[in-house]
Amino acid sequence: MSNPRNTDSDGTSYMEMIYLVNDSDFGIPEHCPCGSQIIIQISTEAEAIPKKYFVCKDFKNNGLHRKKEWTEAIEDETRCLKTKVGDNESRMRSLGGLEYRIDGIDKASQKNDGEIPHLGYQIDEIDKASKKNADEIALLEAIIEKLYNIIMLHFLCMIHSGTPNYL
């Protein structure tokens, strides 16, 4: 990241500084809000147990730089990692359910693959029967038309010859 003290007309340096402030407030800081690198420092104060700190390499106690106790940063980072691990475990469990559903779909697909040729055969048979029925229907229509013509001719002959009406 560039040094946030340099100002850009589009405000990118301000956004970088906001990111750096946020980054240094939680977990293990990567950069100081001033843009400098964070280093590990061990206190040299006369205490029974020396403390470790994440500190800006250009640290001045003026509120513009970060100094964070090592244990606090590690605890923050651990909480964050536990949350991420929990989220990933949930995702992995849901993927197991998806895997089961995919297996079911795959088995159904394989079953359908076996039925498709049989359905193709049935469609061919239906097509043949349909063509045969269409031919028979056309033949029946021709027979009906001929019978109609014969009946009409017979009827006209009866009327012309003066045969009594049977209707």
N, C-alpha and C positions, 0 to 999 in steps of 0.2 A: 504494500500500500504506500501511496505517496504521503509526504508530510502534510498533515491537515492545516499547518500554518500557512501554506500557500493557498491563496484563494483563486478559485476558478469562477468564471462568469456563470457557468451552469450549476453551481452549487455542489459539485461532486466532492470537494474537499470537506465541506460541512457534513455531508452524508457519511463520508469516511470517518470523521471525528465522532459522529453519533454512534456508528458501528463500533468503533474502538472503545468508547465509553461503556457501551452495553456489554461488549466482550470482556472488558476488564472487571465488570461488576459481578459476573457470575462464572463459577468454575475456574479453570486454570486460564489466566489471561494470556493472550498471544502477543498483544501489543499494548502499549500505553496510549491513552488518549492523545498524548503529544506526538505520537507516531513512532516513538523509539521502541527498541526491543525490550522485552521483559527478561530479566535474569533471576537466578535463584541466589538469595543472599542468606547467610547464616548470621544471626545476631551475635555480637561480641560482647554484649552487656554481661555484667557479672551476675548471672543467674545459674541456678543449679542445672537446668536443662536448656541448652541453646535452642532458639527457635529459628525455623526456616521461613523465609518470605519470598514471594514473587514480587520483584521490585523493578521499576523502570530503571534502565541503565543510566539515565540522566536525571535521577530522582533528586528533587528539591521539595522540601515540605511546604509547598505553596498551594496545594489543592489542585494543581494541574497534572499531577503525576500519580501513578498508582503504586501502592505498597499493600499487598494482601498477604495475610498469614497463610502459610503453606497448608496447615491442617484444614482451615476453612475452605480453601480453594479445592483441595482434594475431596472433602465431604460434598461440596456442591457438584463437582464433576462426577462423583460416584452416584449421587442421587439421579443426575441426568442420565448416566449410563444405565442405571437400573430401570429407569422409565423406558429407555430405548429398547433394552433387552425384553422387557415385558411386552412392549408393543410388537416387537418382532416375533415373540413366542405366540402371541395372539394371531398374528398374520400366518405363521407357520401352521397353527392348528386349523385355521380356516382353509388353508391350502389343502390340508388332508381331506377335509370335507369336499372340496372341489375335485380332488383326485378321485374320490369315491364316485362322485357324480359323473366324471369323465369316463371312468371305467364302465359305468352303467350305460352311458350313451354309446360307447364303443361296442359293448356286447349287443345292444339293440341294433346298431348299424350292421354288425356282422350277421345277425339274424335276418335283417332286411335284405342284405346282399344275397342270401340264399333264396329268399322268396322272389326276388326280382325276375330271374329267368322263368319261374313258374307263372308269374303274373304276365310276362310277355307271351307265353304259350297260350294262356287263357284269353288274352286280348286278340291274338291271331285267330283262335277258335270262334270268338264272338264276331270278328270281322267276316269270317267265312260264313257263319250262320246268318249274319245280317245281309250279306250279298245274296245268299240262297233265298232268304225270305223276300228280299227285294225282287228277285227274279220271279218267285212264286206269286207275289202280289201283282206284278206286271202281267203275268199269265192269267191270273184270276180276273183282273180288270178287263183284259182282252176278251175272256170268255163271257163275262157279265155284259160287256158291250155287244157282243155277237148275239147273246140271248135276248137282250133288249131289242135289238134290231129285228130278230126273228119274231118276237112277240108283237112288235109294232106292225110288222108286215102281215102277220096272221090276223091281227085285229083289223087292219085296213081292208084285207081281203074279205073278212066277215061283213064289214060294213058295206062294202061294194056289192057283195053278192046278196045282200039282204038277209043274211042269217040273223036269227033273233039275238038280241044283246044279252049276254050272260052276266053282265055286271049288275 
